Amino acid sequence: MICSDPIDAAVLADYWLGALRGGEEETVEEHLFGCDECGARLREMIALVDGVRKLASEGSLRMVVSDAFLKRAEEEGLRVRQYALPPGGEVQCTVTAEDDLLIARLAADMSGAKRVDLSICDGNGVERLRLPDIPMRSGASSIVYQESITFAKASPDNEMIVRLVALDEAGGERLLGEYAFHHTRSLPGPGGW
């Protein structure tokens, strides 16, 4: 049966998170009780979020995390390998088979920045991936970036440059910091991408 008035995905997400007001929540619940299609979409959304949460806790995603996330990971017995760099910093880095999370603490003066992107570049400085509008506290002095441990364990020796870039309302960019990572493969095997 096709729903004639499907619930917007953002509203479903807010419902699942308990972020709707009383009347809105009741309206959504009433619709879900009578609509298998919207109920199925909600179940798919929950499964997707659970999958992303699992990947994040396994260290498989490239993302910005909080200190609370790291503290919880360490309390759960995960081994966290961390590198802290100032703007313009470079580090020789690696991972071992025992590492569960790979973290880079990137220091930068982000005062006045409304939006910050994290740009991941190859060793030549060519951007390969951008994490737009990363979460940050106003006036923060650093961000905590989680590199994919799965990717890092499989990588051959390589170089990666990470940039923090502030964007203004007109789309202009201002470099907040650039950080160079010189990865040495420490696991046996050929390594590959």
C-alpha positions in Angstrom: 0.0 0.0 0.0 1.4 3.4 -1.0 1.2 6.3 1.5 -0.7 9.3 0.2 0.9 11.6 2.8 4.4 10.2 3.6 6.1 11.6 6.7 9.2 13.7 5.9 12.5 11.9 6.7 13.6 14.8 9.0 10.3 14.5 10.9 10.8 10.7 11.3 14.3 11.3 12.6 13.1 13.9 15.1 10.3 11.5 16.2 12.9 8.7 16.8 15.1 11.1 18.7 12.2 12.3 20.8 12.6 15.9 19.5 9.0 16.5 18.5 6.6 18.5 20.6 3.6 16.7 22.2 1.1 17.5 19.4 3.5 16.8 16.6 4.6 13.5 18.2 1.0 12.3 18.6 0.2 13.1 15.0 3.3 11.2 13.8 2.5 8.2 16.1 -1.1 8.1 14.9 0.1 8.1 11.2 2.6 5.3 12.0 0.0 3.1 13.6 -2.0 3.1 10.4 0.8 3.3 7.7 3.0 0.3 7.1 5.0 2.3 4.5 6.1 5.1 6.9 6.7 2.5 9.6 9.0 0.6 7.3 10.8 3.8 6.4 11.3 4.5 10.2 12.7 1.0 10.7 15.1 1.5 7.8 16.2 4.8 9.2 16.9 3.2 12.6 18.8 0.3 11.1 20.9 2.8 9.0 21.7 4.9 12.1 22.6 1.8 14.1 24.9 0.7 11.3 26.6 4.1 11.1 27.0 4.1 14.9 28.6 0.6 14.7 31.0 1.7 12.0 31.9 4.8 14.0 32.6 2.9 17.2 34.7 0.4 15.2 36.8 3.4 14.0 36.0 2.7 10.3 34.7 6.2 9.5 36.4 9.4 8.8 34.7 11.9 11.1 35.1 14.6 13.7 34.6 13.2 17.2 34.3 14.6 20.7 36.5 14.1 23.7 33.5 12.4 25.4 33.5 9.9 22.5 37.2 9.1 23.0 36.8 8.8 26.8 33.9 6.4 26.4 36.0 4.4 23.8 38.9 4.2 26.2 36.6 3.2 29.1 35.3 0.3 26.9 38.9 -0.9 26.5 39.5 0.4 22.9 43.1 1.3 22.1 43.3 4.8 20.8 46.4 6.0 18.9 46.6 9.8 18.9 48.7 12.4 17.2 48.5 16.1 18.1 49.7 18.7 15.7 49.9 22.5 15.7 49.2 24.4 12.5 52.0 23.7 10.0 52.9 20.5 12.0 54.2 17.3 10.5 54.3 13.8 12.1 55.7 10.4 11.3 52.7 8.1 12.0 51.7 4.5 11.9 49.1 2.1 13.3 49.4 -1.4 14.7 47.1 -4.4 14.6 46.2 -3.7 18.2 45.0 -0.1 17.5 41.2 0.4 17.4 40.9 4.1 16.8 43.3 6.6 15.0 42.9 10.2 16.1 44.5 13.4 15.0 44.1 16.5 17.3 44.4 19.5 15.0 45.1 22.7 16.8 44.0 25.9 15.1 42.7 29.4 16.0 39.0 29.0 15.0 37.8 32.2 16.7 35.3 34.0 14.5 34.8 31.0 12.2 31.2 30.3 11.6 31.8 27.3 9.4 34.9 25.1 9.2 35.6 22.4 6.6 38.2 19.6 6.9 40.0 19.0 3.6 41.9 15.7 3.1 44.6 15.9 0.5 47.1 13.6 -1.0 50.9 14.1 -0.5 50.9 16.6 -3.3 48.2 18.8 -1.7 45.4 17.7 -4.1 42.1 17.6 -2.3 40.6 14.1 -2.3 37.8 14.5 0.2 36.2 17.3 2.1 34.2 17.0 5.3 32.0 20.2 5.1 30.8 22.2 8.0 32.4 20.0 10.7 31.1 20.1 14.2 33.0 22.6 16.4 32.5 24.7 19.4 32.7 28.5 18.9 36.1 29.7 19.8 37.5 26.1 20.0 41.3 25.8 19.8 41.3 22.3 18.2 39.3 19.6 16.6 39.5 15.9 17.1 39.6 14.0 13.7 39.1 10.2 13.5 40.8 8.7 10.5 39.5 5.3 9.3 41.5 2.7 11.2 40.4 0.2 8.5 41.8 2.4 5.8 45.0 3.2 7.8 45.8 -0.5 8.5 45.5 -1.3 4.8 47.5 1.7 3.5 51.0 1.4 2.1 53.5 4.0 3.1 52.0 7.4 2.0 51.6 11.0 2.8 48.4 12.8 3.7 47.8 16.5 4.1 44.8 17.7 6.2 43.6 21.3 6.1 41.2 23.1 8.3 39.5 25.9 6.3 37.1 28.5 7.5 34.4 29.6 5.1 32.7 33.0 5.2 29.2 33.7 4.1 30.2 34.6 0.6 32.0 31.2 0.2 35.5 32.6 0.6 38.1 30.3 2.3 40.7 31.1 4.9 43.3 28.5 5.9 43.3 27.9 9.6 45.9 25.1 9.6 47.6 22.6 7.5 49.0 19.3 8.9 51.2 16.7 7.2 51.0 13.0 8.1 53.8 10.7 6.9 52.4 7.2 7.3 54.6 4.2 7.6 53.0 0.8 7.1 53.8 -1.4 10.1 51.5 -4.4 9.4 52.7 -7.4 7.4 51.5 -7.8 3.8 51.6 -5.7 0.7 49.2 -3.0 1.7 46.9 -1.5 -0.8 44.2 0.9 -1.5 
